[in-house]
Amino acid sequence: MKHTILIIGSGMASYMLAIQIRMQDKDVNIAVVTECDGRYYPKPMLSSALYHKKSLDDIVTSTAAQMAEKYALQIYTHEYVENIDNQQKAVETRSGKKIEYIKLVLATGSNPNKLNLPQGGGEYAYQVNTLEDYARFRKEIANNKRIAVIGSGLVGVEFTHDLLHAGYKVSVFSLEDLPLAGLVPGTIADVLKKHLISLGVDWHTTPLDGIEKAQTGYVLKTPKKSYQIDAVLASIGIHANLDLVKKSNVNHEQAIEVNRYLSTNVKDIYALGDCASLGALHLTYVAPIKQQAKALAQTLLGEPTEVHYPAMPVVVKVPTLPFCLVPVRGKVTGTWEDQPGSGHKSFVSVFYDTKRIIRGFALAGEATSQRNHWLSQMPDLLGSSNV
């Protein structure tokens, strides 16, 4: 059977797109092919599930069968796509299936960056990028208390807070003295670090040499000292999953290259989500994916629509300290400036470029109520010269 629209992947980008298409056309044939079981779940919930007392079952929104029934989808589960034949307009799976399409969408997501240590042992660290990863991590920490989190970016900070709130003893190992390095100025980052320390975190900036399996738990080795830990979580970033396109003639470098219609260089092949990059904008969080899904749904249904990127805030899931930011995107020259009145329970810092145009901001504490005020003063990302 030839599908009008075939989507590879079953993450948030895939299902958001399928839902958007179905909202506009109740009859068009949509199929999803995925190497996993196709459960639909909000991925950002993984790093705050303990705080919200969510079990794995609570996190899952729908099974593949429920999504198929609700949105009239054909979902091929446990099918790993090996190749794209864009001449025959078909994909070939490892099991031998040949699935034909009229229009193909790549929503292959991302993979965690590997933890490479001088003395090895990176394979002992858990890395959470899927529900299946999270299930294994939750099982590992069920009867343990001492957790090491490697990395202090967005997801590392969120997992650190979640584990602290759940009663775990957490040690952060980071090459940076402050969290969210490169995303927020030092003044705001320091507020966040002090808050995490007040919750009980130990912060280490000594580089890790390696991880060894011990009789119980693990030993984290640094040049100065070794640390006994029950479980290790590495949160050191993600990269686009390009395994499939590396065997195709779809243009890619750090991610699949798309234009403003989310079209690749190959006719009738599109991409969205973590695997796709529009110029310098490789945006791997929920807000831009929503924008992509809305625009691409219309394009696939015959109404070419450019994706629109307004200034999109990132809410850092640290519920005990409200925190949100708009990262500075692309190549922009400027400075962070703390705003009058910052301090005590309200912290505001704004990034101005050389023309005094606001390109980013960070808000903590009570200042998060000002989010819309600062958003209203920011230009559309795609209208900026930094793209």
Secondary structure, DSSP 8 states (H G I E B T S, - for coil): -EEEEEEE--SHHHHHHHHHHHHH-SSS-EEEE-SS---B--GGGGGGTTTTT--HHHH--B-HHHHHHHHTEEEE-S--EEEEETTTTEEEETTS-EEEEEEEEE---EEE-----TT--GGGSB--SSHHHHHHHHHHHTT--EEEEE--SHHHHHHHHHHHHTT-EEEEE-SSSSTTTTTS-HHHHHHHHHHHHHTT-EEE-S---EEEE-SSSEEEE-SS-EEEESEEEE---EEE--TTGGGSS--BSSSEE--TT-B-SSTTEEE-GGGEEBTTB---SHHHHHHHHHHHHHHHTT-----------EE---TTS-EEEE---SS--EEEEE-TT-BTTEEEEEEEETTS-EEEEEEEEGGGGGHHHHHTTS--GGGSTT-
